[in-house]
Amino acid sequence: FFFFSSRRRHTRYISVTGVQTCALPIYEKNVDKILARLKRIEGQMRGIQRMVEEDKYCVDILTQVSSVIAATEKVALIILRDHIKGCVYSSLKEGNSEERIDELVMVVERFLKA
């Protein structure tokens, strides 16, 4: 969701909606957990590709696809929870709530459509 420049520790983040974000992403404390989940998902995706190449049973493939969907939703929820607890909460305390809440609503709507 974010574009960034410079080195990780000295980065200014601008969201795709154009809203200035926190200096560092709040999910940074969960980076290891998030990356471990994403690597597991990547492995699952390779497994699904292999299953398709090997003409495995459709229901078995669909079961694995369902597992990947659930895993990616979990990653998104971790990041969304941290965003609310960090960036949104900070904006509310600083009085910059309108723009941040609009952004949050848009993100949640997009997340629910997926």
Helices and strands as residue ranges (DSSP letters): E 2-3, G 8-10, E 14-15, G 26-30, H 31-53, H 58-83, I 84-88, H 89-94, H 97-113
